[in-house]
Amino acid sequence: PGRNPAINLRLGEVTNTLCEGELVQLHHRDDLSLDEPTYFEIVRRKTAVLIGACCQLGARLSGAPQPVETALYRFGEGLGTAFQIQDDLLDLEGREDVVGKSLGRDLEKGKLTLPVILHLAQAEGADRELTIDAIRARDGARLLERLRASGSVAAARARAETLCEEARAELAALPQGGALVALHAAADAVIQRQF
């Protein structure tokens, strides 16, 4: 990268975007009105842009043509978004001994994730209040029970799977070979991972 100023510039842009994403997320801490577009903008800035740029720069360094570089950026961006949704789900319902880190951190930090956002968008009255009570009490078990019962966990998982499939479609621009096989395996791993 030291011999290619364009790569250093791109990495600098990505770093700035990651910092912006963190600031937007901190601004929305404990924001029970957080909506899907804002959630996805945070994820785009904090995760998707980084994975997209990694894929893009890998293509650039390999000498791939511009259309492949663009396709791999979009692949990485979609995969990064799906990765973050899966990460959010694991934080809610994973097992610490499998995931390998403390769980429930999103709730503890007041970070609303996609399953919670989906649930709050359709919940009404007492149902909504019970969920908000669980969030404010930082009661992960009770919150997870409510999210599962409403179908919000399944809906978030389905969204991650759709994003993965859309990302995978970008790989049509690549030639057959080991790189293509590895990228398909990466897409599989994002959805199937338990840690």
Disulfide bonds with the S-S distance in Angstrom:
none
